């Protein structure tokens, strides 16, 4: 388990710029960007076992991050719409 964690953290450190970029593209303020960044990391860790070395890690990470950002954005939009009513 420790080996898996250290491998994951090492890969995250190398490619964290992708996560910052997606967070900044999808969220306007810094608090929301940070929340999205944490959500993406959580989703990446949950789905890390599904990563197979068929593609580059960065490609897989980008797809998971993008899908997470889209879902996160939809949830945020629903919250805003609910409060506007």
PDB file of N, CA, C and O in Angstrom:
ATOM      1  N   UNK A   1       0.822  -1.198   0.000  1.00  0.00           N
ATOM      2  CA  UNK A   1       0.000   0.000   0.000  1.00  0.00           C
ATOM      3  C   UNK A   1       0.868   1.265   0.000  1.00  0.00           C
ATOM      4  O   UNK A   1       0.574   2.219  -0.720  1.00  0.00           O
ATOM      5  N   UNK A   2       1.913   1.270   0.791  1.00  0.00           N
ATOM      6  CA  UNK A   2       2.802   2.435   0.830  1.00  0.00           C
ATOM      7  C   UNK A   2       3.449   2.693  -0.521  1.00  0.00           C
ATOM      8  O   UNK A   2       3.632   3.840  -0.928  1.00  0.00           O
ATOM      9  N   UNK A   3       3.791   1.620  -1.204  1.00  0.00           N
ATOM     10  CA  UNK A   3       4.418   1.756  -2.525  1.00  0.00           C
ATOM     11  C   UNK A   3       3.447   2.412  -3.501  1.00  0.00           C
ATOM     12  O   UNK A   3       3.833   3.276  -4.288  1.00  0.00           O
ATOM     13  N   UNK A   4       2.194   1.997  -3.443  1.00  0.00           N
ATOM     14  CA  UNK A   4       1.160   2.565  -4.309  1.00  0.00           C
ATOM     15  C   UNK A   4       0.979   4.054  -4.004  1.00  0.00           C
ATOM     16  O   UNK A   4       0.873   4.868  -4.922  1.00  0.00           O
ATOM     17  N   UNK A   5       0.944   4.406  -2.731  1.00  0.00           N
ATOM     18  CA  UNK A   5       0.773   5.795  -2.338  1.00  0.00           C
ATOM     19  C   UNK A   5       1.944   6.656  -2.797  1.00  0.00           C
ATOM     20  O   UNK A   5       1.748   7.747  -3.332  1.00  0.00           O
ATOM     21  N   UNK A   6       3.146   6.167  -2.590  1.00  0.00           N
ATOM     22  CA  UNK A   6       4.307   6.961  -2.986  1.00  0.00           C
ATOM     23  C   UNK A   6       4.404   7.092  -4.502  1.00  0.00           C
ATOM     24  O   UNK A   6       4.814   8.136  -5.010  1.00  0.00           O
ATOM     25  N   UNK A   7       4.032   6.053  -5.218  1.00  0.00           N
ATOM     26  CA  UNK A   7       4.005   6.127  -6.685  1.00  0.00           C
ATOM     27  C   UNK A   7       2.981   7.166  -7.136  1.00  0.00           C
ATOM     28  O   UNK A   7       3.259   7.978  -8.018  1.00  0.00           O
ATOM     29  N   UNK A   8       1.800   7.138  -6.528  1.00  0.00           N
ATOM     30  CA  UNK A   8       0.746   8.091  -6.864  1.00  0.00           C
ATOM     31  C   UNK A   8       1.203   9.522  -6.578  1.00  0.00           C
ATOM     32  O   UNK A   8       1.061  10.405  -7.424  1.00  0.00           O
ATOM     33  N   UNK A   9       1.748   9.745  -5.385  1.00  0.00           N
ATOM     34  CA  UNK A   9       2.194  11.088  -5.010  1.00  0.00           C
ATOM     35  C   UNK A   9       3.318  11.583  -5.910  1.00  0.00           C
ATOM     36  O   UNK A   9       3.373  12.766  -6.247  1.00  0.00           O
ATOM     37  N   UNK A  10       4.197  10.699  -6.292  1.00  0.00           N
ATOM     38  CA  UNK A  10       5.280  11.065  -7.201  1.00  0.00           C
ATOM     39  C   UNK A  10       4.733  11.506  -8.550  1.00  0.00           C
ATOM     40  O   UNK A  10       5.167  12.513  -9.109  1.00  0.00           O
ATOM     41  N   UNK A  11       3.783  10.749  -9.061  1.00  0.00           N
ATOM     42  CA  UNK A  11       3.179  11.112 -10.351  1.00  0.00           C
ATOM     43  C   UNK A  11       2.400  12.409 -10.237  1.00  0.00           C
ATOM     44  O   UNK A  11       2.412  13.221 -11.163  1.00  0.00           O
ATOM     45  N   UNK A  12       1.725  12.615  -9.122  1.00  0.00           N
ATOM     46  CA  UNK A  12       0.963  13.843  -8.926  1.00  0.00           C
ATOM     47  C   UNK A  12       1.905  15.054  -8.908  1.00  0.00           C
ATOM     48  O   UNK A  12       1.598  16.099  -9.481  1.00  0.00           O
ATOM     49  N   UNK A  13       3.032  14.899  -8.255  1.00  0.00           N
ATOM     50  CA  UNK A  13       4.005  15.992  -8.167  1.00  0.00           C
ATOM     51  C   UNK A  13       4.518  16.376  -9.558  1.00  0.00           C
ATOM     52  O   UNK A  13       4.684  17.556  -9.863  1.00  0.00           O
ATOM     53  N   UNK A  14       4.761  15.391 -10.372  1.00  0.00           N
ATOM     54  CA  UNK A  14       5.277  15.645 -11.721  1.00  0.00           C
ATOM     55  C   UNK A  14       4.251  16.363 -12.586  1.00  0.00           C
ATOM     56  O   UNK A  14       4.602  17.256 -13.358  1.00  0.00           O
ATOM     57  N   UNK A  15       2.987  15.979 -12.460  1.00  0.00           N
ATOM     58  CA  UNK A  15       1.953  16.478 -13.375  1.00  0.00           C
ATOM     59  C   UNK A  15       0.946  17.430 -12.730  1.00  0.00           C
ATOM     60  O   UNK A  15      -0.122  17.657 -13.298  1.00  0.00           O
ATOM     61  N   UNK A  16       1.253  17.988 -11.573  1.00  0.00           N
ATOM     62  CA  UNK A  16       0.278  18.822 -10.871  1.00  0.00           C
ATOM     63  C   UNK A  16      -0.088  20.089 -11.638  1.00  0.00           C
ATOM     64  O   UNK A  16      -1.135  20.685 -11.385  1.00  0.00           O
ATOM     65  N   UNK A  17       0.755  20.501 -12.563  1.00  0.00           N
ATOM     66  CA  UNK A  17       0.445  21.684 -13.366  1.00  0.00           C
ATOM     67  C   UNK A  17      -0.828  21.514 -14.171  1.00  0.00           C
ATOM     68  O   UNK A  17      -1.565  22.477 -14.383  1.00  0.00           O
ATOM     69  N   UNK A  18      -1.087  20.306 -14.616  1.00  0.00           N
ATOM     70  CA  UNK A  18      -2.321  20.019 -15.365  1.00  0.00           C
ATOM     71  C   UNK A  18      -3.529  20.296 -14.475  1.00  0.00           C
ATOM     72  O   UNK A  18      -4.521  20.873 -14.920  1.00  0.00           O
ATOM     73  N   UNK A  19      -3.435  19.880 -13.220  1.00  0.00           N
ATOM     74  CA  UNK A  19      -4.556  20.050 -12.296  1.00  0.00           C
ATOM     75  C   UNK A  19      -4.795  21.529 -11.987  1.00  0.00           C
ATOM     76  O   UNK A  19      -5.941  21.970 -11.913  1.00  0.00           O
ATOM     77  N   UNK A  20      -3.715  22.294 -11.807  1.00  0.00           N
ATOM     78  CA  UNK A  20      -3.855  23.726 -11.571  1.00  0.00           C
ATOM     79  C   UNK A  20      -4.508  24.405 -12.780  1.00  0.00           C
ATOM     80  O   UNK A  20      -5.368  25.272 -12.627  1.00  0.00           O
ATOM     81  N   UNK A  21      -4.098  24.009 -13.950  1.00  0.00           N
ATOM     82  CA  UNK A  21      -4.637  24.611 -15.172  1.00  0.00           C
ATOM     83  C   UNK A  21      -6.138  24.342 -15.297  1.00  0.00           C
ATOM     84  O   UNK A  21      -6.914  25.257 -15.571  1.00  0.00           O
ATOM     85  N   UNK A  22      -6.537  23.111 -15.099  1.00  0.00           N
ATOM     86  CA  UNK A  22      -7.961  22.769 -15.198  1.00  0.00           C
ATOM     87  C   UNK A  22      -8.756  23.507 -14.124  1.00  0.00           C
ATOM     88  O   UNK A  22      -9.841  24.021 -14.397  1.00  0.00           O
ATOM     89  N   UNK A  23      -8.226  23.559 -12.919  1.00  0.00           N
ATOM     90  CA  UNK A  23      -8.919  24.259 -11.834  1.00  0.00           C
ATOM     91  C   UNK A  23      -9.128  25.734 -12.167  1.00  0.00           C
ATOM     92  O   UNK A  23     -10.192  26.291 -11.895  1.00  0.00           O
ATOM     93  N   UNK A  24      -8.116  26.361 -12.754  1.00  0.00           N
ATOM     94  CA  UNK A  24      -8.224  27.782 -13.099  1.00  0.00           C
ATOM     95  C   UNK A  24      -9.162  28.023 -14.280  1.00  0.00           C
ATOM     96  O   UNK A  24      -9.831  29.054 -14.348  1.00  0.00           O
ATOM     97  N   UNK A  25      -9.208  27.080 -15.197  1.00  0.00           N
ATOM     98  CA  UNK A  25     -10.089  27.237 -16.357  1.00  0.00           C
ATOM     99  C   UNK A  25     -11.559  27.124 -15.949  1.00  0.00           C
ATOM    100  O   UNK A  25     -12.402  27.870 -16.446  1.00  0.00           O
ATOM    101  N   UNK A  26     -11.863  26.197 -15.052  1.00  0.00           N
ATOM    102  CA  UNK A  26     -13.250  25.916 -14.713  1.00  0.00           C
ATOM    103  C   UNK A  26     -13.814  26.742 -13.562  1.00  0.00           C
ATOM    104  O   UNK A  26     -15.033  26.871 -13.446  1.00  0.00           O
ATOM    105  N   UNK A  27     -12.974  27.297 -12.722  1.00  0.00           N
ATOM    106  CA  UNK A  27     -13.451  28.078 -11.581  1.00  0.00           C
ATOM    107  C   UNK A  27     -12.818  29.471 -11.592  1.00  0.00           C
ATOM    108  O   UNK A  27     -11.644  29.633 -11.924  1.00  0.00           O
ATOM    109  N   UNK A  28     -13.617  30.466 -11.226  1.00  0.00           N
ATOM    110  CA  UNK A  28     -13.159  31.850 -11.276  1.00  0.00           C
ATOM    111  C   UNK A  28     -12.403  32.283 -10.027  1.00  0.00           C
ATOM    112  O   UNK A  28     -11.331  32.881 -10.125  1.00  0.00           O
ATOM    113  N   UNK A  29     -12.955  31.986  -8.855  1.00  0.00           N
ATOM    114  CA  UNK A  29     -12.280  32.487  -7.650  1.00  0.00           C
ATOM    115  C   UNK A  29     -11.373  31.431  -7.034  1.00  0.00           C
ATOM    116  O   UNK A  29     -11.535  30.235  -7.281  1.00  0.00           O
ATOM    117  N   UNK A  30     -10.438  31.876  -6.248  1.00  0.00           N
ATOM    118  CA  UNK A  30      -9.389  30.991  -5.738  1.00  0.00           C
ATOM    119  C   UNK A  30      -9.918  29.927  -4.774  1.00  0.00           C
ATOM    120  O   UNK A  30      -9.381  28.820  -4.735  1.00  0.00           O
ATOM    121  N   UNK A  31     -10.950  30.234  -4.004  1.00  0.00           N
ATOM    122  CA  UNK A  31     -11.516  29.229  -3.099  1.00  0.00           C
ATOM    123  C   UNK A  31     -12.131  28.075  -3.881  1.00  0.00           C
ATOM    124  O   UNK A  31     -11.927  26.909  -3.544  1.00  0.00           O
ATOM    125  N   UNK A  32     -12.880  28.404  -4.923  1.00  0.00           N
ATOM    126  CA  UNK A  32     -13.477  27.364  -5.760  1.00  0.00           C
ATOM    127  C   UNK A  32     -12.404  26.568  -6.500  1.00  0.00           C
ATOM    128  O   UNK A  32     -12.536  25.356  -6.674  1.00  0.00           O
ATOM    129  N   UNK A  33     -11.352  27.241  -6.930  1.00  0.00           N
ATOM    130  CA  UNK A  33     -10.250  26.550  -7.605  1.00  0.00           C
ATOM    131  C   UNK A  33      -9.601  25.540  -6.673  1.00  0.00           C
ATOM    132  O   UNK A  33      -9.278  24.423  -7.076  1.00  0.00           O
ATOM    133  N   UNK A  34      -9.416  25.943  -5.432  1.00  0.00           N
ATOM    134  CA  UNK A  34      -8.814  25.048  -4.451  1.00  0.00           C
ATOM    135  C   UNK A  34      -9.726  23.859  -4.151  1.00  0.00           C
ATOM    136  O   UNK A  34      -9.260  22.726  -4.028  1.00  0.00           O
ATOM    137  N   UNK A  35     -11.031  24.127  -4.034  1.00  0.00           N
ATOM    138  CA  UNK A  35     -11.991  23.040  -3.804  1.00  0.00           C
ATOM    139  C   UNK A  35     -11.979  22.051  -4.963  1.00  0.00           C
ATOM    140  O   UNK A  35     -11.974  20.837  -4.760  1.00  0.00           O
ATOM    141  N   UNK A  36     -11.974  22.585  -6.175  1.00  0.00           N
ATOM    142  CA  UNK A  36     -11.943  21.722  -7.355  1.00  0.00           C
ATOM    143  C   UNK A  36     -10.648  20.927  -7.413  1.00  0.00           C
ATOM    144  O   UNK A  36     -10.662  19.738  -7.730  1.00  0.00           O
ATOM    145  N   UNK A  37      -9.541  21.569  -7.112  1.00  0.00           N
ATOM    146  CA  UNK A  37      -8.244  20.889  -7.103  1.00  0.00           C
ATOM    147  C   UNK A  37      -8.272  19.695  -6.146  1.00  0.00           C
ATOM    148  O   UNK A  37      -7.814  18.605  -6.492  1.00  0.00           O
ATOM    149  N   UNK A  38      -8.808  19.906  -4.948  1.00  0.00           N
ATOM    150  CA  UNK A  38      -8.905  18.820  -3.970  1.00  0.00           C
ATOM    151  C   UNK A  38      -9.848  17.719  -4.440  1.00  0.00           C
ATOM    152  O   UNK A  38      -9.575  16.535  -4.241  1.00  0.00           O
ATOM    153  N   UNK A  39     -10.937  18.102  -5.053  1.00  0.00           N
ATOM    154  CA  UNK A  39     -11.895  17.123  -5.571  1.00  0.00           C
ATOM    155  C   UNK A  39     -11.252  16.270  -6.664  1.00  0.00           C
ATOM    156  O   UNK A  39     -11.463  15.058  -6.716  1.00  0.00           O
ATOM    157  N   UNK A  40     -10.480  16.897  -7.522  1.00  0.00           N
ATOM    158  CA  UNK A  40      -9.796  16.167  -8.589  1.00  0.00           C
ATOM    159  C   UNK A  40      -8.805  15.166  -8.004  1.00  0.00           C
ATOM    160  O   UNK A  40      -8.752  14.016  -8.440  1.00  0.00           O
ATOM    161  N   UNK A  41      -8.027  15.595  -7.026  1.00  0.00           N
ATOM    162  CA  UNK A  41      -7.059  14.687  -6.402  1.00  0.00           C
ATOM    163  C   UNK A  41      -7.781  13.503  -5.755  1.00  0.00           C
ATOM    164  O   UNK A  41      -7.331  12.362  -5.862  1.00  0.00           O
ATOM    165  N   UNK A  42      -8.886  13.779  -5.092  1.00  0.00           N
ATOM    166  CA  UNK A  42      -9.660  12.696  -4.472  1.00  0.00           C
ATOM    167  C   UNK A  42     -10.146  11.701  -5.522  1.00  0.00           C
ATOM    168  O   UNK A  42     -10.038  10.490  -5.331  1.00  0.00           O
ATOM    169  N   UNK A  43     -10.679  12.211  -6.623  1.00  0.00           N
ATOM    170  CA  UNK A  43     -11.171  11.330  -7.681  1.00  0.00           C
ATOM    171  C   UNK A  43     -10.037  10.541  -8.335  1.00  0.00           C
ATOM    172  O   UNK A  43     -10.199   9.369  -8.675  1.00  0.00           O
ATOM    173  N   UNK A  44      -8.902  11.191  -8.505  1.00  0.00           N
ATOM    174  CA  UNK A  44      -7.750  10.489  -9.078  1.00  0.00           C
ATOM    175  C   UNK A  44      -7.314   9.338  -8.171  1.00  0.00           C
ATOM    176  O   UNK A  44      -7.010   8.246  -8.649  1.00  0.00           O
ATOM    177  N   UNK A  45      -7.285   9.587  -6.870  1.00  0.00           N
ATOM    178  CA  UNK A  45      -6.878   8.537  -5.936  1.00  0.00           C
ATOM    179  C   UNK A  45      -7.891   7.387  -5.936  1.00  0.00           C
ATOM    180  O   UNK A  45      -7.506   6.218  -5.926  1.00  0.00           O
ATOM    181  N   UNK A  46      -9.185   7.722  -5.947  1.00  0.00           N
ATOM    182  CA  UNK A  46     -10.220   6.689  -5.951  1.00  0.00           C
ATOM    183  C   UNK A  46     -10.139   5.817  -7.195  1.00  0.00           C
ATOM    184  O   UNK A  46     -10.403   4.616  -7.138  1.00  0.00           O
ATOM    185  N   UNK A  47      -9.777   6.419  -8.310  1.00  0.00           N
ATOM    186  CA  UNK A  47      -9.760   5.670  -9.567  1.00  0.00           C
ATOM    187  C   UNK A  47      -8.364   5.228  -9.986  1.00  0.00           C
ATOM    188  O   UNK A  47      -8.179   4.724 -11.094  1.00  0.00           O
ATOM    189  N   UNK A  48      -7.391   5.409  -9.117  1.00  0.00           N
ATOM    190  CA  UNK A  48      -6.004   5.080  -9.458  1.00  0.00           C
ATOM    191  C   UNK A  48      -5.834   3.601  -9.812  1.00  0.00           C
ATOM    192  O   UNK A  48      -5.011   3.260 -10.662  1.00  0.00           O
ATOM    193  N   UNK A  49      -6.591   2.738  -9.177  1.00  0.00           N
ATOM    194  CA  UNK A  49      -6.499   1.312  -9.488  1.00  0.00           C
ATOM    195  C   UNK A  49      -6.947   0.999 -10.915  1.00  0.00           C
ATOM    196  O   UNK A  49      -6.553  -0.015 -11.491  1.00  0.00           O
ATOM    197  N   UNK A  50      -7.776   1.883 -11.476  1.00  0.00           N
ATOM    198  CA  UNK A  50      -8.250   1.645 -12.843  1.00  0.00           C
ATOM    199  C   UNK A  50      -7.226   2.067 -13.899  1.00  0.00           C
ATOM    200  O   UNK A  50      -7.379   1.748 -15.078  1.00  0.00           O
ATOM    201  N   UNK A  51      -6.178   2.786 -13.472  1.00  0.00           N
ATOM    202  CA  UNK A  51      -5.156   3.204 -14.429  1.00  0.00           C
ATOM    203  C   UNK A  51      -4.353   1.992 -14.880  1.00  0.00           C
ATOM    204  O   UNK A  51      -3.774   1.257 -14.081  1.00  0.00           O
ATOM    205  N   UNK A  52      -4.343   1.822 -16.174  1.00  0.00           N
ATOM    206  CA  UNK A  52      -3.544   0.754 -16.774  1.00  0.00           C
ATOM    207  C   UNK A  52      -2.515   1.437 -17.657  1.00  0.00           C
ATOM    208  O   UNK A  52      -2.827   2.434 -18.307  1.00  0.00           O
ATOM    209  N   UNK A  53      -1.343   0.938 -17.691  1.00  0.00           N
ATOM    210  CA  UNK A  53      -0.253   1.600 -18.413  1.00  0.00           C
ATOM    211  C   UNK A  53      -0.404   1.543 -19.931  1.00  0.00           C
ATOM    212  O   UNK A  53       0.591   1.566 -20.655  1.00  0.00           O
ATOM    213  N   UNK A  54      -1.637   1.469 -20.410  1.00  0.00           N
ATOM    214  CA  UNK A  54      -1.869   1.468 -21.851  1.00  0.00           C
ATOM    215  C   UNK A  54      -1.638   2.870 -22.429  1.00  0.00           C
ATOM    216  O   UNK A  54      -1.175   3.017 -23.560  1.00  0.00           O
ATOM    217  N   UNK A  55      -1.967   3.886 -21.641  1.00  0.00           N
ATOM    218  CA  UNK A  55      -1.757   5.281 -22.038  1.00  0.00           C
ATOM    219  C   UNK A  55      -0.770   5.915 -21.075  1.00  0.00           C
ATOM    220  O   UNK A  55      -0.414   5.328 -20.053  1.00  0.00           O
ATOM    221  N   UNK A  56      -0.338   7.109 -21.411  1.00  0.00           N
ATOM    222  CA  UNK A  56       0.521   7.836 -20.482  1.00  0.00           C
ATOM    223  C   UNK A  56      -0.298   8.241 -19.267  1.00  0.00           C
ATOM    224  O   UNK A  56      -1.504   8.471 -19.365  1.00  0.00           O
ATOM    225  N   UNK A  57       0.361   8.324 -18.132  1.00  0.00           N
ATOM    226  CA  UNK A  57      -0.323   8.708 -16.906  1.00  0.00           C
ATOM    227  C   UNK A  57      -0.944  10.094 -17.047  1.00  0.00           C
ATOM    228  O   UNK A  57      -2.067  10.320 -16.598  1.00  0.00           O
ATOM    229  N   UNK A  58      -0.228  11.009 -17.660  1.00  0.00           N
ATOM    230  CA  UNK A  58      -0.727  12.377 -17.795  1.00  0.00           C
ATOM    231  C   UNK A  58      -2.017  12.438 -18.614  1.00  0.00           C
ATOM    232  O   UNK A  58      -2.888  13.262 -18.337  1.00  0.00           O
ATOM    233  N   UNK A  59      -2.140  11.583 -19.604  1.00  0.00           N
ATOM    234  CA  UNK A  59      -3.359  11.538 -20.415  1.00  0.00           C
ATOM    235  C   UNK A  59      -4.529  11.048 -19.582  1.00  0.00           C
ATOM    236  O   UNK A  59      -5.608  11.640 -19.599  1.00  0.00           O
ATOM    237  N   UNK A  60      -4.306   9.960 -18.853  1.00  0.00           N
ATOM    238  CA  UNK A  60      -5.347   9.413 -17.982  1.00  0.00           C
ATOM    239  C   UNK A  60      -5.741  10.440 -16.922  1.00  0.00           C
ATOM    240  O   UNK A  60      -6.928  10.645 -16.667  1.00  0.00           O
ATOM    241  N   UNK A  61      -4.753  11.082 -16.306  1.00  0.00           N
ATOM    242  CA  UNK A  61      -5.000  12.063 -15.265  1.00  0.00           C
ATOM    243  C   UNK A  61      -5.801  13.244 -15.813  1.00  0.00           C
ATOM    244  O   UNK A  61      -6.717  13.734 -15.152  1.00  0.00           O
ATOM    245  N   UNK A  62      -5.464  13.692 -16.996  1.00  0.00           N
ATOM    246  CA  UNK A  62      -6.168  14.809 -17.624  1.00  0.00           C
ATOM    247  C   UNK A  62      -7.643  14.465 -17.843  1.00  0.00           C
ATOM    248  O   UNK A  62      -8.521  15.289 -17.588  1.00  0.00           O
ATOM    249  N   UNK A  63      -7.908  13.259 -18.311  1.00  0.00           N
ATOM    250  CA  UNK A  63      -9.299  12.860 -18.570  1.00  0.00           C
ATOM    251  C   UNK A  63     -10.106  12.786 -17.277  1.00  0.00           C
ATOM    252  O   UNK A  63     -11.244  13.251 -17.225  1.00  0.00           O
ATOM    253  N   UNK A  64      -9.521  12.204 -16.242  1.00  0.00           N
ATOM    254  CA  UNK A  64     -10.213  12.135 -14.947  1.00  0.00           C
ATOM    255  C   UNK A  64     -10.440  13.546 -14.406  1.00  0.00           C
ATOM    256  O   UNK A  64     -11.527  13.857 -13.919  1.00  0.00           O
ATOM    257  N   UNK A  65      -9.435  14.386 -14.491  1.00  0.00           N
ATOM    258  CA  UNK A  65      -9.533  15.758 -13.984  1.00  0.00           C
ATOM    259  C   UNK A  65     -10.593  16.551 -14.747  1.00  0.00           C
ATOM    260  O   UNK A  65     -11.368  17.293 -14.145  1.00  0.00           O
ATOM    261  N   UNK A  66     -10.624  16.397 -16.038  1.00  0.00           N
ATOM    262  CA  UNK A  66     -11.594  17.111 -16.859  1.00  0.00           C
ATOM    263  C   UNK A  66     -13.012  16.660 -16.533  1.00  0.00           C
ATOM    264  O   UNK A  66     -13.902  17.494 -16.366  1.00  0.00           O
ATOM    265  N   UNK A  67     -13.227  15.372 -16.442  1.00  0.00           N
ATOM    266  CA  UNK A  67     -14.559  14.862 -16.096  1.00  0.00           C
ATOM    267  C   UNK A  67     -14.979  15.322 -14.701  1.00  0.00           C
ATOM    268  O   UNK A  67     -16.140  15.673 -14.489  1.00  0.00           O
ATOM    269  N   UNK A  68     -14.065  15.324 -13.772  1.00  0.00           N
ATOM    270  CA  UNK A  68     -14.364  15.783 -12.414  1.00  0.00           C
ATOM    271  C   UNK A  68     -14.717  17.265 -12.421  1.00  0.00           C
ATOM    272  O   UNK A  68     -15.649  17.684 -11.734  1.00  0.00           O
ATOM    273  N   UNK A  69     -13.986  18.053 -13.184  1.00  0.00           N
ATOM    274  CA  UNK A  69     -14.249  19.492 -13.269  1.00  0.00           C
ATOM    275  C   UNK A  69     -15.634  19.760 -13.854  1.00  0.00           C
ATOM    276  O   UNK A  69     -16.341  20.653 -13.387  1.00  0.00           O
ATOM    277  N   UNK A  70     -16.018  19.008 -14.853  1.00  0.00           N
ATOM    278  CA  UNK A  70     -17.330  19.202 -15.473  1.00  0.00           C
ATOM    279  C   UNK A  70     -18.439  18.887 -14.475  1.00  0.00           C
ATOM    280  O   UNK A  70     -19.402  19.646 -14.359  1.00  0.00           O
ATOM    281  N   UNK A  71     -18.311  17.780 -13.759  1.00  0.00           N
ATOM    282  CA  UNK A  71     -19.310  17.412 -12.751  1.00  0.00           C
ATOM    283  C   UNK A  71     -19.348  18.460 -11.635  1.00  0.00           C
ATOM    284  O   UNK A  71     -20.424  18.855 -11.186  1.00  0.00           O
ATOM    285  N   UNK A  72     -18.183  18.902 -11.197  1.00  0.00           N
ATOM    286  CA  UNK A  72     -18.088  19.913 -10.147  1.00  0.00           C
ATOM    287  C   UNK A  72     -18.764  21.209 -10.588  1.00  0.00           C
ATOM    288  O   UNK A  72     -19.491  21.828  -9.811  1.00  0.00           O
ATOM    289  N   UNK A  73     -18.529  21.611 -11.815  1.00  0.00           N
ATOM    290  CA  UNK A  73     -19.121  22.837 -12.354  1.00  0.00           C
ATOM    291  C   UNK A  73     -20.642  22.729 -12.399  1.00  0.00           C
ATOM    292  O   UNK A  73     -21.346  23.681 -12.061  1.00  0.00           O
ATOM    293  N   UNK A  74     -21.144  21.583 -12.812  1.00  0.00           N
ATOM    294  CA  UNK A  74     -22.596  21.379 -12.852  1.00  0.00           C
ATOM    295  C   UNK A  74     -23.205  21.458 -11.455  1.00  0.00           C
ATOM    296  O   UNK A  74     -24.281  22.030 -11.278  1.00  0.00           O
ATOM    297  N   UNK A  75     -22.518  20.885 -10.458  1.00  0.00           N
ATOM    298  CA  UNK A  75     -23.010  20.954  -9.073  1.00  0.00           C
ATOM    299  C   UNK A  75     -23.036  22.399  -8.592  1.00  0.00           C
ATOM    300  O   UNK A  75     -23.997  22.829  -7.954  1.00  0.00           O
ATOM    301  N   UNK A  76     -21.990  23.140  -8.897  1.00  0.00           N
ATOM    302  CA  UNK A  76     -21.924  24.544  -8.489  1.00  0.00           C
ATOM    303  C   UNK A  76     -23.028  25.358  -9.168  1.00  0.00           C
ATOM    304  O   UNK A  76     -23.626  26.236  -8.547  1.00  0.00           O
ATOM    305  N   UNK A  77     -23.291  25.068 -10.427  1.00  0.00           N
ATOM    306  CA  UNK A  77     -24.325  25.789 -11.160  1.00  0.00           C
ATOM    307  C   UNK A  77     -25.696  25.515 -10.541  1.00  0.00           C
ATOM    308  O   UNK A  77     -26.523  26.419 -10.424  1.00  0.00           O
ATOM    309  N   UNK A  78     -25.933  24.252 -10.145  1.00  0.00           N
ATOM    310  CA  UNK A  78     -27.205  23.927  -9.502  1.00  0.00           C
ATOM    311  C   UNK A  78     -27.368  24.682  -8.187  1.00  0.00           C
ATOM    312  O   UNK A  78     -28.467  25.132  -7.865  1.00  0.00           O
ATOM    313  N   UNK A  79     -26.290  24.824  -7.429  1.00  0.00           N
ATOM    314  CA  UNK A  79     -26.357  25.568  -6.170  1.00  0.00           C
ATOM    315  C   UNK A  79     -26.724  27.015  -6.437  1.00  0.00           C
ATOM    316  O   UNK A  79     -27.562  27.583  -5.736  1.00  0.00           O
ATOM    317  N   UNK A  80     -26.109  27.616  -7.439  1.00  0.00           N
ATOM    318  CA  UNK A  80     -26.370  29.015  -7.769  1.00  0.00           C
ATOM    319  C   UNK A  80     -27.810  29.188  -8.236  1.00  0.00           C
ATOM    320  O   UNK A  80     -28.497  30.114  -7.804  1.00  0.00           O
ATOM    321  N   UNK A  81     -28.273  28.294  -9.122  1.00  0.00           N
ATOM    322  CA  UNK A  81     -29.653  28.367  -9.630  1.00  0.00           C
ATOM    323  C   UNK A  81     -30.654  28.218  -8.497  1.00  0.00           C
ATOM    324  O   UNK A  81     -31.688  28.887  -8.491  1.00  0.00           O
ATOM    325  N   UNK A  82     -30.365  27.365  -7.558  1.00  0.00           N
ATOM    326  CA  UNK A  82     -31.260  27.135  -6.433  1.00  0.00           C
ATOM    327  C   UNK A  82     -31.375  28.388  -5.571  1.00  0.00           C
ATOM    328  O   UNK A  82     -32.464  28.729  -5.110  1.00  0.00           O
ATOM    329  N   UNK A  83     -30.245  29.078  -5.350  1.00  0.00           N
ATOM    330  CA  UNK A  83     -30.272  30.287  -4.527  1.00  0.00           C
ATOM    331  C   UNK A  83     -30.848  31.477  -5.261  1.00  0.00           C
ATOM    332  O   UNK A  83     -31.352  32.400  -4.621  1.00  0.00           O
ATOM    333  N   UNK A  84     -30.791  31.489  -6.565  1.00  0.00           N
ATOM    334  CA  UNK A  84     -31.364  32.595  -7.338  1.00  0.00           C
ATOM    335  C   UNK A  84     -32.883  32.586  -7.287  1.00  0.00           C
ATOM    336  O   UNK A  84     -33.518  33.634  -7.401  1.00  0.00           O
ATOM    337  N   UNK A  85     -33.458  31.419  -7.118  1.00  0.00           N
ATOM    338  CA  UNK A  85     -34.924  31.324  -7.073  1.00  0.00           C
ATOM    339  C   UNK A  85     -35.388  31.872  -5.759  1.00  0.00           C
ATOM    340  O   UNK A  85     -36.589  31.898  -5.490  1.00  0.00           O
TER     341      UNK A  85
END
